Amino acid sequence: MLDTLDAAAVRRWCAGGLVALKRHQGEIDDLNVYPVPDGDTGTNMVLTLTSAQQALAMDLGTLPEDGPTAHGHALRLMARGALLGARGNSGVILSQILRGFADAVAAAPAVRGRELAAALRDGTAAAYAAVARPVEGTLLSVVAAAAHAAERADSDDLRAVVRAAAGGAAHALARTPEQLPALARAGVVDAGGRGLCLLLDALVEVVTGESPERPAPAPRPVRPPATAVRETGSEEYAYEVQFLLDAGPEAVARLRDELAALGDSLVVVGDGNAGTGTWNVHVHVNDVGAAIEAGVVAGRPHRISVTRFADQLAPVSPPEAAADGRAAVVVAAGAGIAELFAGEGATVVPGNPSIGELLDAIRATGAARVVVLPNDPDTQAVANAAAREAHGLGVKVSVVPTRSPVQALAALAVRDPKRRFADDVIAMAEAAGACRYAEVCYARREALTVAGPCRPGDVLALVEGEVHLIGSDLTDTCAAVVDRMLGGGGELVTLLSGADAPDGLADAVREHVGQRWPFVEVQAYPGGQPHYPLLVGVE
């Protein structure tokens, strides 16, 4: 049993946590809020902690003479390794928890109960700060509950505080379905929260010598349709607001928060000036006045442009002097998709990269200005972290928040080297935002979706990440989802057939569109992506 958390204990904690995550990796991967076959939270957390352990194994004995304490150095190595190896949203958040934890106790002479509680509190703050829109019922809620329980213990007894933190996390995990309707519908707890509970239980074992016996959370019954609550989410925004802003970084940070609360597709990129600089601001909103007013409060907005999407008009930026040294880095899962991106002149990174892998790709371009297209909501968090690391190396990186490869194709198609880099990023973000996307796959579990109940083997069509159609025939469901998307307008349909798509699937959908929508152009490519027989983009 330990009275303080020393460097050797940190090393054992990392190793024990990794063993626990590997043991339950499949279970965590299966905790999907929707019954689609791409759950990888457990895998991402394992890869993140593997990188942390490798950093400890390589550098634990290199304590700088003027650096932190031995335990602080070990924790910072663990956090740094986790950051560079972080994959997916859960991996990024875990790396930030470890960073806040390490920073809080790096200079403390000893880590006893109260120091551990403070470290968990700082880790919680770092995790929340890393997420643009924190959502309760996730890994964030679980770490916050662990920190709260540790503080309530109000003790210097490390063993008592560690047990309290792990117990608080376990109780919070059990409550996540009450906080997130999507979890309740699927009858599961939060996957990232489950992984954190295993990591805290590993810490209990290191400190106390006892292994907490906590059975895996039992699946909850799926709600019947009559009582199911639709997951809350943003409605489609009607306006695009874009302007240049002269303001300081602190005012811009507040502006980001305000605009994030008003809409989506938010992109704010600056000219790199440490003081008052010029920023390009882009957001999709319904309340135009509030968005512009937020800009006035932050500084001096100018070149204000407002576009109503229903008018199908896109602002045209005058060409400017070409900027040298630009590159694009794109994440691609599938050989065919990778070839398409490479054909557009982009550097391609395989799917589900770590922060370190994305950072290596950014540096390998040799460019001073790089745009990154993540093509997946989880990878977006990894891309944002890699961009922050790249800025520290003198590379200006902007992340266009693409959520599907079809959006990245739309973004790359409008690149123009005659524009300023910041204006080009805005144009790419516009093009990506104007491309609606869908994914068609097979359900692998019984669940209640917003489109009704589904069973294993059903064909699911997801539009913008939400299940819209449930069918029994793959081709018919693909055609139906394209019809639904074109019902809202569109001139170009892009089809990417997956690795397991039956022969002729894309051709059958193309023929259907030609008969039903004769004035719509269709482009079909072999994408080779896993899990999804067909990806659809409509512009």
Secondary structure, DSSP 4 states (H G I P E B T S, - for coil): --SS--HHHHHHHHHHHHHHHHHTHHHHHT--SSS-TT--HHHHHHHHHHHHHHHHHHHTT---TTS--HHHHHHHHHHHHHHHH--HHHHHHHHHHHHHHHHHHTT-S---HHHHHHHHHHHHHHHHHT-SS--SSSHHHHHHHHHHHHHHH--S-HHHHHHHHHHHHHHHHHHHHHH-HHHHHHT---HHHHHHHHHHHHHHHHHHS-----PPPPPPPPPPGGG--PPP-PPPP-EEEEEEEEE-HHHHHHHHHHHHHHEEEEEEEE---SSSEEEEEEEEES-HHHHHHHHHHHSEEEEEEEEEGGGT----PPP----SSEEEEEEESSHHHHHHHHHTT-EEEESS--HHHHHHHHHHT--SEEEEE--SHHHHHHHHHHHHHHHHTT-EEEE----SHHHHHHHHHT--TTS-HHHHHHHHHHHHHT-EEEEEEE--S-EEETTEEE-TT-EEEEETTEEEEEES-HHHHHHHHHHHHHTT--SEEEEEE-TTPPTTHHHHHHHHHHHH-TT-EEEEEE---SS-SEEEEE-
